[in-house]
């Protein structure tokens, strides 16, 4: 009798583990689908703004790297200050600058006066109460001096952003953009 009960509990535990694993895989896939909702990139590099569609993003890991930083920054990982500063769009010159190109055609536009920046344009994701996923709109990562800054647009109000300082990430951003440009354009 004890062997039968033991076998029953082992089978029950295996079934529970399989169900939990299946649910976790489904949740992971849903989160990945939400995170990769980018429609295009707008990049300012070496005094030129260039616009790239989703096909160009698939060949590189830049969007995924920015998404990873956007996940880590609010949680205080990788040497990033955990306190984000809330700003209205008009308070941040990089957000204002990048917003000017949201409705531009895909062409190269000459600019001056701003360090490197990348805006990941994507659909708004509303916050989910059951998970740790926070809502968001676009991501903007930019270099100012030696540091990088990450701005995450609110999922509920497109005029509100939260900005985190990324100490030492300025050089990383320059290299990431240079690699992306070379991979996509062949230059």
C-alpha positions as CSV (number, residue, x, y, z in Angstrom):
1,X,0.0,0.0,0.0
2,X,2.8,2.4,0.9
3,X,4.5,1.9,-2.6
4,X,1.2,2.8,-4.3
5,X,0.8,6.0,-2.3
6,X,4.5,6.9,-2.9
7,X,4.2,6.3,-6.6
8,X,0.9,8.4,-6.7
9,X,2.7,11.3,-5.0
10,X,5.7,11.1,-7.3
11,X,3.4,11.1,-10.4
12,X,1.5,14.0,-8.9
13,X,4.7,16.0,-8.3
14,X,5.9,15.3,-11.9
15,X,2.6,16.5,-13.2
16,X,2.8,19.7,-11.1
17,X,6.3,20.4,-12.2
18,X,5.3,20.0,-15.9
19,X,2.4,22.3,-15.5
20,X,4.5,25.0,-13.8
21,X,7.2,24.7,-16.5
22,X,4.5,25.0,-19.2
23,X,3.0,28.1,-17.6
24,X,6.4,29.7,-17.1
25,X,7.4,29.0,-20.8
26,X,4.1,30.6,-21.9
27,X,4.6,33.6,-19.7
28,X,8.2,34.0,-21.0
29,X,7.1,33.8,-24.6
30,X,4.3,36.4,-23.9
31,X,6.9,38.8,-22.2
32,X,9.3,38.3,-25.2
33,X,6.5,39.1,-27.7
34,X,5.6,42.3,-25.7
35,X,9.2,43.4,-25.5
36,X,9.9,42.9,-29.2
37,X,7.0,45.1,-30.3
38,X,9.4,47.7,-31.8
39,X,8.3,49.0,-35.2
40,X,11.4,51.0,-36.0
41,X,14.6,52.6,-34.7
42,X,15.6,56.2,-35.0
43,X,19.4,56.7,-34.5
44,X,21.4,59.9,-34.2
45,X,25.1,59.2,-34.8
46,X,27.9,61.3,-36.2
47,X,25.5,64.3,-36.9
48,X,23.1,62.2,-38.9
49,X,19.7,60.8,-38.0
50,X,18.8,57.6,-39.7
51,X,15.5,55.6,-39.5
52,X,15.5,51.8,-39.7
53,X,12.6,49.5,-40.0
54,X,11.9,46.2,-38.2
55,X,13.8,44.1,-40.8
56,X,17.1,45.9,-40.0
57,X,16.6,45.3,-36.3
58,X,16.3,41.5,-36.7
59,X,19.9,41.2,-37.9
60,X,21.4,42.8,-34.8
61,X,21.0,42.5,-31.1
62,X,20.8,46.2,-30.3
63,X,17.1,46.4,-29.6
64,X,17.4,43.3,-27.3
65,X,20.3,45.0,-25.5
66,X,18.3,48.2,-25.0
67,X,15.3,46.1,-23.8
68,X,17.5,44.3,-21.3
69,X,18.9,47.6,-19.9
70,X,15.3,48.8,-19.7
71,X,14.4,45.8,-17.6
72,X,17.6,46.1,-15.4
73,X,17.6,49.8,-14.8
74,X,14.4,50.0,-12.7
75,X,15.6,47.1,-10.7
76,X,19.0,48.6,-9.8
77,X,21.3,46.1,-11.6
78,X,24.5,46.5,-13.5
79,X,25.7,49.6,-11.5
80,X,22.6,51.6,-12.5
81,X,21.1,53.9,-9.9
82,X,17.7,52.5,-8.9
83,X,16.1,55.9,-8.7
84,X,14.6,57.0,-12.0
85,X,13.7,60.7,-12.4
86,X,10.2,61.3,-13.8
87,X,10.1,63.9,-16.5
88,X,7.5,65.4,-18.8
89,X,8.6,65.1,-22.5
90,X,9.4,68.9,-22.8
91,X,11.9,68.7,-19.9
92,X,14.4,66.6,-21.7
93,X,16.1,67.9,-24.8
94,X,17.0,64.4,-26.1
95,X,13.3,63.3,-25.9
96,X,12.2,66.5,-27.7
97,X,14.9,66.1,-30.3
98,X,14.1,62.4,-31.0
99,X,10.3,63.2,-31.1
100,X,10.9,65.4,-34.1
101,X,11.7,62.4,-36.3
102,X,8.8,60.1,-35.3
103,X,6.9,60.8,-38.5
104,X,9.8,61.2,-40.9
105,X,10.3,59.1,-44.0
106,X,13.2,56.7,-44.0
107,X,16.1,58.9,-45.1
108,X,19.3,60.4,-43.7
109,X,18.8,63.8,-42.0
110,X,21.8,66.0,-41.1
111,X,21.8,67.3,-37.5
112,X,24.2,68.9,-35.1
113,X,24.5,69.5,-31.4
114,X,23.5,66.1,-29.9
115,X,25.5,63.2,-28.8
116,X,24.6,59.7,-29.9
117,X,21.0,58.6,-29.2
118,X,18.7,55.7,-30.2
119,X,15.0,55.7,-29.9
120,X,13.2,52.4,-30.1
121,X,9.7,53.2,-31.4
122,X,7.1,50.7,-30.3
123,X,3.5,50.1,-29.3
124,X,2.5,51.0,-25.8
125,X,2.5,48.1,-23.3
126,X,0.1,48.6,-20.5
127,X,1.2,47.7,-17.0
128,X,0.1,44.2,-15.8
129,X,-1.0,43.8,-12.2
130,X,-0.3,40.1,-12.0
131,X,3.4,40.4,-13.1
132,X,6.4,42.5,-12.4
133,X,6.2,43.8,-16.0
134,X,5.8,47.6,-16.0
135,X,4.0,49.4,-18.8
136,X,6.1,51.3,-21.3
137,X,6.0,53.1,-24.6
138,X,9.2,54.0,-26.5
139,X,12.7,53.6,-25.2
140,X,15.3,56.3,-25.7
141,X,18.9,55.7,-24.8
142,X,21.4,58.5,-25.2
143,X,24.9,59.6,-24.5
144,X,25.7,62.8,-22.6
145,X,29.3,63.2,-21.6
146,X,30.8,59.9,-20.6
147,X,27.5,58.6,-19.3
148,X,24.5,57.0,-20.9
149,X,20.9,57.7,-20.0
150,X,17.9,55.5,-20.5
151,X,14.4,57.1,-20.8
152,X,11.3,54.9,-20.7
153,X,8.1,56.4,-21.9
154,X,5.0,55.7,-19.7
155,X,2.7,53.0,-20.9
156,X,-0.3,55.1,-19.9
157,X,0.7,58.7,-20.8
158,X,3.1,59.2,-23.8
159,X,4.1,62.7,-22.4
160,X,5.6,61.2,-19.2
161,X,9.0,59.5,-19.1
162,X,11.3,58.1,-16.4
163,X,15.1,58.6,-16.9
164,X,17.9,56.6,-15.4
165,X,21.6,57.6,-15.4
166,X,23.8,54.8,-16.8
167,X,27.3,55.5,-15.4
168,X,30.0,54.8,-18.0
169,X,27.5,53.6,-20.6
170,X,28.3,56.4,-23.1
171,X,31.2,54.6,-24.7
172,X,29.2,51.4,-24.8
173,X,26.4,53.2,-26.7
174,X,28.8,54.7,-29.3
175,X,30.2,51.2,-29.9
176,X,26.8,49.6,-30.1
177,X,25.5,52.1,-32.6
178,X,28.7,51.9,-34.7
179,X,28.4,48.1,-34.9
180,X,24.7,48.3,-35.8
181,X,25.3,50.9,-38.6
182,X,28.1,48.7,-40.0
183,X,26.0,45.5,-39.9
184,X,23.0,47.1,-41.4
185,X,24.5,49.5,-44.0
186,X,27.8,47.8,-44.7
187,X,29.7,51.1,-44.0
